[in-house]
Amino acid sequence: MPLPETHDSTRKPVVLPVFGVIEPERVLAVDEWFAVIADKFPVTPGHVLIVPRRAASRFGELSVPERVRLLE
């Protein structure tokens, strides 16, 4: 499966369910299922969040293709 695109910070903010609007400078990568964003309040340096682009509360709510992609 191809790697996610690096998000161009000159683009518009990304809107994610639950998280709302994410500032473009925090978006590190994005594909059709997930966005990788820099944590606003990181627990450790370099901590990032992998957030689904649709509402899902639990891993079990992800579709099989979403689960495969996440684990890649």
Backbone bond lengths (Angstrom), bond angles and torsions (degrees), N, CA, C in turn:
res aa  C-N    CA-C-N  psi(-1)  N-CA   C-N-CA  omega(-1)  CA-C   N-CA-C  phi
1 M - - - 1.441 - - 1.533 108.43 -
2 P 1.319 118.15 139.24 1.468 120.02 -178.45 1.523 112.23 -66.59
3 L 1.314 115.17 154.08 1.454 120.98 177.75 1.517 109.92 -71.32
4 P 1.337 117.34 153.86 1.462 119.21 177.86 1.511 110.61 -68.02
5 E 1.314 114.74 154.45 1.458 119.91 177.44 1.517 109.48 -71.92
6 T 1.332 116.67 142.54 1.449 120.16 170.71 1.511 106.51 -72.53
7 H 1.299 115.99 134.66 1.458 119.45 -175.87 1.523 109.55 -79.07
8 D 1.294 117.37 127.55 1.466 123.71 177.77 1.523 108.52 -78.94
9 S 1.337 117.30 118.78 1.457 120.82 -175.62 1.523 113.59 -66.23
10 T 1.328 118.52 -10.62 1.460 120.24 177.35 1.526 110.88 -82.72
11 R 1.323 117.27 -8.47 1.456 121.16 179.09 1.518 110.90 -79.44
12 K 1.314 115.18 175.35 1.455 121.88 179.71 1.530 110.45 -69.15
13 P 1.327 116.93 159.15 1.467 120.06 175.35 1.525 110.36 -60.85
14 V 1.315 116.74 156.77 1.458 122.75 176.76 1.517 107.57 -96.01
15 V 1.322 117.07 137.16 1.462 121.64 177.54 1.524 107.76 -107.27
16 L 1.340 115.90 123.05 1.460 121.74 -178.89 1.522 109.51 -120.66
17 P 1.348 117.21 141.84 1.462 119.30 176.40 1.532 109.25 -56.67
18 V 1.288 117.10 146.54 1.463 126.09 179.44 1.532 111.56 71.69
19 F 1.334 118.99 -47.72 1.458 122.34 -177.65 1.526 112.15 -81.37
20 G 1.316 117.45 -25.48 1.459 120.79 -178.75 1.518 112.11 77.99
21 V 1.325 115.52 -142.59 1.464 121.39 -176.02 1.535 109.25 -80.46
22 I 1.319 116.08 128.22 1.468 122.58 177.87 1.526 107.71 -108.57
23 E 1.320 115.78 127.94 1.459 120.74 -179.23 1.535 109.66 -61.65
24 P 1.332 117.78 138.78 1.468 121.08 -176.60 1.528 113.73 -55.52
25 E 1.321 118.00 -34.63 1.468 119.93 -178.03 1.527 112.81 -69.72
26 R 1.338 118.00 -16.62 1.464 121.26 177.51 1.517 112.94 -90.74
27 V 1.339 118.47 -13.72 1.462 122.13 -177.80 1.524 108.53 -84.81
28 L 1.336 115.91 115.61 1.462 121.65 -176.96 1.527 112.56 -92.55
29 A 1.324 116.97 -35.68 1.460 121.81 -179.98 1.521 108.41 -159.44
30 V 1.326 115.33 156.33 1.457 119.82 -179.43 1.528 109.00 -153.01
31 D 1.328 115.85 141.42 1.466 120.32 171.49 1.525 106.84 -135.42
32 E 1.319 117.79 -167.61 1.460 119.65 -174.48 1.534 113.21 -69.53
33 W 1.353 118.51 -18.66 1.456 120.94 -176.92 1.527 115.24 -112.20
34 F 1.327 117.31 -30.13 1.469 120.23 -173.48 1.525 111.93 -137.82
35 A 1.320 114.45 158.87 1.464 121.83 170.44 1.530 107.11 -125.67
36 V 1.313 116.39 139.12 1.462 122.18 175.26 1.518 106.08 -104.29
37 I 1.327 115.07 119.82 1.464 118.69 -176.91 1.531 110.50 -125.84
38 A 1.323 114.79 146.54 1.462 120.51 174.92 1.527 107.92 -70.07
39 D 1.312 116.47 131.28 1.460 122.00 -179.91 1.524 109.49 -66.64
40 K 1.316 116.31 131.60 1.458 121.10 179.91 1.535 111.31 -68.22
41 F 1.332 116.05 -31.86 1.464 122.48 179.28 1.532 108.23 -128.94
42 P 1.345 117.56 73.89 1.466 120.24 -173.06 1.533 113.24 -66.20
43 V 1.319 115.16 142.06 1.456 122.15 175.82 1.529 109.14 -73.45
44 T 1.325 115.62 -39.75 1.455 122.47 177.36 1.527 108.22 -135.04
45 P 1.332 118.06 158.20 1.467 119.56 177.88 1.538 110.62 -57.67
46 G 1.317 115.72 136.78 1.463 120.82 178.80 1.518 114.65 83.33
47 H 1.330 117.82 3.09 1.466 120.99 -179.65 1.521 110.10 -65.14
48 V 1.329 117.05 129.77 1.465 122.20 178.42 1.523 109.73 -126.71
49 L 1.315 115.77 163.58 1.461 122.14 176.94 1.522 108.85 -116.25
50 I 1.322 116.40 137.66 1.455 121.96 172.70 1.519 105.26 -107.52
51 V 1.329 115.61 112.66 1.462 121.51 -169.98 1.526 109.76 -117.75
52 P 1.351 117.49 129.70 1.463 118.79 176.02 1.521 110.61 -65.19
53 R 1.321 115.80 148.81 1.460 120.66 -179.34 1.525 112.42 -86.46
54 R 1.327 116.78 2.48 1.470 121.57 172.05 1.525 106.84 -131.30
55 A 1.308 116.43 161.67 1.457 120.78 -177.68 1.530 110.75 -66.23
56 A 1.322 116.10 125.40 1.462 123.18 174.81 1.524 106.93 -155.48
57 S 1.307 117.00 124.32 1.462 121.58 -177.21 1.525 112.97 -88.39
58 R 1.330 116.02 -27.95 1.459 121.13 -175.72 1.523 110.96 -135.46
59 F 1.312 114.61 157.04 1.462 120.62 177.12 1.529 110.32 -54.88
60 G 1.322 117.07 -39.21 1.460 121.93 -178.98 1.522 113.86 -63.79
61 E 1.323 117.92 -18.18 1.464 121.50 178.48 1.527 112.44 -84.20
62 L 1.321 116.91 -9.70 1.464 119.91 178.31 1.518 109.61 -77.00
63 S 1.324 116.42 147.95 1.464 120.61 175.98 1.525 108.54 -72.01
64 V 1.309 116.35 165.35 1.469 120.00 178.76 1.533 111.19 -57.95
65 P 1.340 120.09 -47.24 1.470 118.76 177.52 1.532 113.11 -60.75
66 E 1.340 117.19 -35.64 1.466 120.10 177.83 1.524 110.55 -66.13
67 R 1.321 117.59 -41.80 1.470 121.49 178.51 1.526 111.26 -61.77
68 V 1.316 115.87 -44.69 1.467 120.75 179.29 1.520 109.42 -61.11
69 R 1.305 117.22 -47.45 1.466 121.63 -179.48 1.522 111.44 -61.08
70 L 1.321 117.13 -44.72 1.449 121.48 179.72 1.527 111.35 -59.44
71 L 1.316 116.90 -42.78 1.460 120.93 -177.38 1.525 113.19 -75.72
72 E 1.336 116.58 -14.85 1.466 118.96 175.95 1.494 108.69 -71.89
